[in-house]
Amino acid sequence: MPKATSTSTTPASYEAALQELEQLVGRLESGDMPLEQLLSGYQRGAELLKYCRDKLEAVEDQIKVLDEGALKTWTPE
């Protein structure tokens, strides 16, 4: 059995956190993890989710500053 990921590790980037979160969700959904690993996996997933949300919020705040306080709707060209 693979060992659960340490909860004290900070992801290198948003993309790394998202990739780890996707892999973790796949393992959790497989149903093949013992209860103890499920709990630690859930905790790690919550940490990764918070990290991703915080990063997205920081980027949104930077965009607001660049757009002089008004968050504009993005439309693909």
TORPA-4810 file (N, C-alpha, C, O; in nm, 3 decimals):
<nodes>
NODE_1_0.083_-0.119_0.000_0.000_0.000_0.000_0.087_0.125_0.000_0.184_0.131_0.075_M
NODE_2_0.057_0.226_-0.082_0.132_0.349_-0.079_0.105_0.425_0.049_-0.006_0.423_0.103_P
NODE_3_0.207_0.491_0.096_0.196_0.569_0.218_0.122_0.699_0.189_0.138_0.756_0.081_K
NODE_4_0.044_0.746_0.282_-0.031_0.870_0.265_0.066_0.988_0.256_0.172_0.987_0.318_A
NODE_5_0.028_1.088_0.178_0.110_1.207_0.161_0.115_1.285_0.292_0.015_1.294_0.363_T
NODE_6_0.232_1.340_0.322_0.249_1.419_0.443_0.166_1.546_0.433_0.163_1.611_0.328_S
NODE_7_0.098_1.581_0.542_0.012_1.699_0.541_0.091_1.827_0.561_0.033_1.935_0.551_T
NODE_8_0.220_1.820_0.588_0.298_1.940_0.614_0.366_1.992_0.488_0.436_2.094_0.495_S
NODE_9_0.350_1.927_0.375_0.415_1.967_0.253_0.334_2.073_0.181_0.216_2.052_0.151_T
NODE_10_0.397_2.187_0.153_0.332_2.291_0.076_0.358_2.266_-0.071_0.472_2.243_-0.110_T
NODE_11_0.254_2.271_-0.154_0.274_2.247_-0.297_0.367_2.352_-0.358_0.375_2.465_-0.310_P
NODE_12_0.438_2.313_-0.463_0.530_2.404_-0.531_0.456_2.511_-0.609_0.508_2.621_-0.629_A
NODE_13_0.334_2.479_-0.654_0.257_2.574_-0.735_0.110_2.535_-0.732_0.072_2.430_-0.681_S
NODE_14_0.028_2.623_-0.787_-0.115_2.594_-0.800_-0.135_2.469_-0.883_-0.215_2.382_-0.848_Y
NODE_15_-0.061_2.460_-0.993_-0.075_2.346_-1.084_-0.036_2.215_-1.015_-0.101_2.112_-1.035_E
NODE_16_0.071_2.220_-0.935_0.113_2.100_-0.862_0.009_2.059_-0.759_-0.018_1.941_-0.741_A
NODE_17_-0.050_2.158_-0.692_-0.154_2.129_-0.593_-0.276_2.069_-0.660_-0.335_1.973_-0.609_A
NODE_18_-0.315_2.123_-0.774_-0.431_2.072_-0.846_-0.407_1.929_-0.894_-0.497_1.845_-0.886_L
NODE_19_-0.288_1.902_-0.944_-0.256_1.767_-0.990_-0.258_1.667_-0.874_-0.312_1.558_-0.886_Q
NODE_20_-0.199_1.707_-0.760_-0.200_1.619_-0.643_-0.342_1.595_-0.595_-0.377_1.484_-0.557_E
NODE_21_-0.423_1.699_-0.596_-0.563_1.688_-0.553_-0.640_1.592_-0.644_-0.718_1.510_-0.595_L
NODE_22_-0.619_1.602_-0.774_-0.687_1.512_-0.868_-0.645_1.367_-0.845_-0.729_1.277_-0.849_E
NODE_23_-0.516_1.343_-0.821_-0.469_1.208_-0.795_-0.527_1.155_-0.664_-0.566_1.039_-0.655_Q
NODE_24_-0.531_1.241_-0.565_-0.584_1.203_-0.434_-0.732_1.167_-0.443_-0.775_1.068_-0.383_L
NODE_25_-0.808_1.245_-0.515_-0.951_1.217_-0.533_-0.968_1.081_-0.600_-1.056_1.004_-0.562_V
NODE_26_-0.886_1.053_-0.699_-0.893_0.924_-0.767_-0.869_0.808_-0.671_-0.938_0.707_-0.676_G
NODE_27_-0.769_0.824_-0.584_-0.740_0.718_-0.486_-0.853_0.705_-0.385_-0.891_0.594_-0.347_R
NODE_28_-0.907_0.818_-0.340_-1.017_0.814_-0.243_-1.141_0.748_-0.303_-1.210_0.670_-0.237_L
NODE_29_-1.169_0.780_-0.429_-1.287_0.724_-0.495_-1.273_0.576_-0.527_-1.373_0.507_-0.548_E
NODE_30_-1.150_0.526_-0.533_-1.129_0.386_-0.567_-1.183_0.293_-0.460_-1.220_0.179_-0.488_S
NODE_31_-1.189_0.342_-0.336_-1.240_0.260_-0.226_-1.141_0.156_-0.176_-1.178_0.070_-0.095_G
NODE_32_-1.017_0.162_-0.221_-0.916_0.063_-0.183_-0.827_0.107_-0.069_-0.731_0.037_-0.036_D
NODE_33_-0.856_0.221_-0.007_-0.771_0.272_0.100_-0.829_0.233_0.236_-0.950_0.235_0.256_M
NODE_34_-0.741_0.197_0.330_-0.788_0.171_0.466_-0.845_0.300_0.528_-0.813_0.410_0.484_P
NODE_35_-0.926_0.285_0.629_-0.994_0.397_0.692_-0.896_0.506_0.737_-0.922_0.625_0.717_L
NODE_36_-0.784_0.467_0.798_-0.686_0.564_0.844_-0.632_0.648_0.729_-0.616_0.770_0.742_E
NODE_37_-0.603_0.584_0.617_-0.553_0.657_0.501_-0.662_0.743_0.438_-0.633_0.849_0.383_Q
NODE_38_-0.785_0.698_0.446_-0.896_0.779_0.396_-0.904_0.910_0.472_-0.922_1.017_0.413_L
NODE_39_-0.891_0.902_0.603_-0.898_1.023_0.686_-0.782_1.117_0.655_-0.803_1.237_0.637_L
NODE_40_-0.660_1.064_0.649_-0.546_1.151_0.619_-0.555_1.204_0.477_-0.513_1.317_0.451_S
NODE_41_-0.607_1.125_0.384_-0.626_1.171_0.247_-0.728_1.283_0.240_-0.710_1.380_0.166_G
NODE_42_-0.835_1.270_0.316_-0.937_1.375_0.319_-0.878_1.504_0.375_-0.904_1.612_0.323_Y
NODE_43_-0.799_1.491_0.482_-0.737_1.609_0.543_-0.642_1.678_0.444_-0.642_1.800_0.432_Q
NODE_44_-0.563_1.598_0.373_-0.471_1.654_0.275_-0.549_1.720_0.162_-0.511_1.828_0.115_R
NODE_45_-0.657_1.659_0.120_-0.739_1.717_0.015_-0.796_1.852_0.057_-0.802_1.945_-0.023_G
NODE_46_-0.838_1.863_0.182_-0.890_1.990_0.233_-0.781_2.097_0.232_-0.807_2.213_0.200_A
NODE_47_-0.658_2.058_0.268_-0.546_2.152_0.266_-0.515_2.198_0.124_-0.492_2.316_0.100_E
NODE_48_-0.516_2.104_0.031_-0.487_2.138_-0.108_-0.596_2.228_-0.166_-0.567_2.323_-0.239_L
NODE_49_-0.720_2.199_-0.133_-0.831_2.280_-0.179_-0.819_2.423_-0.126_-0.840_2.519_-0.201_L
NODE_50_-0.785_2.438_0.000_-0.767_2.571_0.058_-0.652_2.644_-0.010_-0.663_2.763_-0.041_K
NODE_51_-0.542_2.574_-0.035_-0.427_2.633_-0.103_-0.469_2.685_-0.241_-0.436_2.798_-0.277_Y
NODE_52_-0.542_2.604_-0.317_-0.585_2.644_-0.450_-0.680_2.763_-0.444_-0.667_2.857_-0.522_C
NODE_53_-0.773_2.760_-0.353_-0.867_2.872_-0.339_-0.795_3.001_-0.302_-0.825_3.108_-0.356_R
NODE_54_-0.698_2.991_-0.210_-0.621_3.109_-0.170_-0.543_3.166_-0.287_-0.537_3.288_-0.305_D
NODE_55_-0.483_3.078_-0.368_-0.406_3.124_-0.484_-0.498_3.193_-0.584_-0.464_3.299_-0.637_K
NODE_56_-0.615_3.134_-0.610_-0.709_3.195_-0.705_-0.760_3.329_-0.654_-0.776_3.423_-0.732_L
NODE_57_-0.784_3.338_-0.525_-0.830_3.464_-0.466_-0.722_3.572_-0.479_-0.753_3.688_-0.507_E
NODE_58_-0.596_3.534_-0.458_-0.485_3.629_-0.470_-0.475_3.681_-0.614_-0.450_3.800_-0.636_A
NODE_59_-0.493_3.593_-0.710_-0.487_3.635_-0.850_-0.605_3.727_-0.881_-0.590_3.827_-0.951_V
NODE_60_-0.721_3.692_-0.830_-0.839_3.777_-0.852_-0.817_3.916_-0.793_-0.854_4.016_-0.855_E
NODE_61_-0.757_3.923_-0.675_-0.727_4.052_-0.612_-0.629_4.133_-0.697_-0.643_4.255_-0.709_D
NODE_62_-0.530_4.066_-0.755_-0.435_4.136_-0.842_-0.504_4.189_-0.967_-0.474_4.299_-1.013_Q
NODE_63_-0.596_4.112_-1.022_-0.670_4.156_-1.140_-0.754_4.278_-1.106_-0.763_4.371_-1.187_I
NODE_64_-0.816_4.279_-0.990_-0.896_4.394_-0.948_-0.810_4.519_-0.942_-0.853_4.626_-0.985_K
NODE_65_-0.689_4.507_-0.891_-0.598_4.621_-0.883_-0.562_4.668_-1.023_-0.563_4.788_-1.051_V
NODE_66_-0.530_4.574_-1.111_-0.493_4.610_-1.247_-0.609_4.674_-1.322_-0.587_4.759_-1.408_L
NODE_67_-0.731_4.633_-1.291_-0.850_4.688_-1.356_-0.911_4.802_-1.274_-1.030_4.832_-1.289_D
NODE_68_-0.831_4.864_-1.188_-0.873_4.978_-1.106_-0.994_4.949_-1.020_-1.086_5.030_-1.010_E
NODE_69_-0.994_4.833_-0.956_-1.096_4.801_-0.859_-1.221_4.736_-0.913_-1.305_4.691_-0.836_G
NODE_70_-1.236_4.731_-1.043_-1.357_4.672_-1.101_-1.322_4.538_-1.165_-1.241_4.532_-1.258_A
NODE_71_-1.382_4.433_-1.115_-1.360_4.300_-1.173_-1.445_4.290_-1.300_-1.568_4.296_-1.295_L
NODE_72_-1.376_4.275_-1.412_-1.445_4.271_-1.541_-1.473_4.128_-1.582_-1.398_4.037_-1.547_K
NODE_73_-1.580_4.109_-1.654_-1.615_3.977_-1.706_-1.520_3.942_-1.818_-1.497_4.022_-1.909_T
NODE_74_-1.463_3.820_-1.810_-1.372_3.774_-1.914_-1.451_3.709_-2.024_-1.536_3.623_-1.998_W
NODE_75_-1.424_3.749_-2.147_-1.489_3.687_-2.261_-1.380_3.641_-2.357_-1.298_3.721_-2.401_T
NODE_76_-1.379_3.512_-2.389_-1.277_3.462_-2.481_-1.298_3.521_-2.620_-1.411_3.542_-2.665_P
NODE_77_-1.187_3.545_-2.687_-1.196_3.604_-2.820_-1.202_3.498_-2.926_-1.209_3.530_-3.045_E
</nodes>
